């Protein structure tokens, strides 16, 4: 399928008082287009920091990150914001929806930054909400939706700009187990449609949905195993 992500010797240090905390200690990683990958590891292993770097929410202390043929490790904040909006769809544990805004407008929001007209935004947002099973909930606000429906809105928002990667950070963390199963079935369908999906999770049954599981410990990759599918 071709290389989508290429990371070489990524280091991320954080100052803590007079100390320097070495969170990522020289990560090398390749992820191809169309892969379904889960990052696992205990708290403090570096998985969330790595996710933030992959999502261009943070920049490395040292090393290179090439995303879809572009070296994003040297980009300015404005350039990174553009990459985030066009290349990456985010799904968070806490949904991160605007509370006073309908499902349709929440999903359409990334397209405002992309400069699309309101009619084009609404048409695409309606398509995506239908795809995630919320055709009958478009005018509902988050407080009128269940947790699972809110996460479906968040997934729809992540998909709306047709990004290169869907990054999901503990996407079932705030959901009951039955709803979690439904959301993971949605991610499976998104991957089957050709999207690259990267999950961060600490739950083995969630990681089993991925085709490749990368485990981090103490800022390095401990193992990188393909799941038997």
Secondary structure as the mmCIF struct_conf table of DSSP 4:
data_model
#
loop_
_struct_conf.conf_type_id
_struct_conf.id
_struct_conf.beg_label_comp_id
_struct_conf.beg_label_asym_id
_struct_conf.beg_label_seq_id
_struct_conf.end_label_comp_id
_struct_conf.end_label_asym_id
_struct_conf.end_label_seq_id
STRN STRN1 UNK A 3 UNK A 16
TURN_TY1_P TURN_TY1_P1 UNK A 17 UNK A 18
STRN STRN2 UNK A 19 UNK A 32
TURN_TY1_P TURN_TY1_P2 UNK A 33 UNK A 34
STRN STRN3 UNK A 36 UNK A 40
TURN_TY1_P TURN_TY1_P3 UNK A 43 UNK A 44
BEND BEND1 UNK A 45 UNK A 46
HELX_RH_AL_P HELX_RH_AL_P1 UNK A 47 UNK A 54
TURN_TY1_P TURN_TY1_P4 UNK A 55 UNK A 56
BEND BEND2 UNK A 57 UNK A 58
BEND BEND3 UNK A 61 UNK A 61
STRN STRN4 UNK A 62 UNK A 67
TURN_TY1_P TURN_TY1_P5 UNK A 68 UNK A 69
STRN STRN5 UNK A 70 UNK A 71
HELX_RH_3T_P HELX_RH_3T_P1 UNK A 72 UNK A 74
HELX_RH_AL_P HELX_RH_AL_P2 UNK A 77 UNK A 87
STRN STRN6 UNK A 88 UNK A 92
TURN_TY1_P TURN_TY1_P6 UNK A 93 UNK A 94
TURN_TY1_P TURN_TY1_P7 UNK A 99 UNK A 100
BEND BEND4 UNK A 101 UNK A 101
STRN STRN7 UNK A 102 UNK A 102
HELX_RH_AL_P HELX_RH_AL_P3 UNK A 103 UNK A 113
TURN_TY1_P TURN_TY1_P8 UNK A 114 UNK A 115
HELX_RH_AL_P HELX_RH_AL_P4 UNK A 118 UNK A 131
TURN_TY1_P TURN_TY1_P9 UNK A 132 UNK A 133
TURN_TY1_P TURN_TY1_P10 UNK A 135 UNK A 136
TURN_TY1_P TURN_TY1_P11 UNK A 138 UNK A 139
STRN STRN8 UNK A 141 UNK A 141
HELX_RH_3T_P HELX_RH_3T_P2 UNK A 142 UNK A 144
BEND BEND5 UNK A 145 UNK A 145
HELX_RH_AL_P HELX_RH_AL_P5 UNK A 147 UNK A 159
TURN_TY1_P TURN_TY1_P12 UNK A 160 UNK A 161
BEND BEND6 UNK A 164 UNK A 164
STRN STRN9 UNK A 165 UNK A 169
BEND BEND7 UNK A 170 UNK A 170
TURN_TY1_P TURN_TY1_P13 UNK A 171 UNK A 174
BEND BEND8 UNK A 175 UNK A 175
HELX_RH_AL_P HELX_RH_AL_P6 UNK A 177 UNK A 192
TURN_TY1_P TURN_TY1_P14 UNK A 193 UNK A 194
STRN STRN10 UNK A 196 UNK A 200
BEND BEND9 UNK A 202 UNK A 202
HELX_RH_AL_P HELX_RH_AL_P7 UNK A 204 UNK A 207
TURN_TY1_P TURN_TY1_P15 UNK A 208 UNK A 209
BEND BEND10 UNK A 210 UNK A 211
STRN STRN11 UNK A 212 UNK A 217
TURN_TY1_P TURN_TY1_P16 UNK A 218 UNK A 219
STRN STRN12 UNK A 220 UNK A 226
HELX_LH_PP_P HELX_LH_PP_P1 UNK A 227 UNK A 228
#
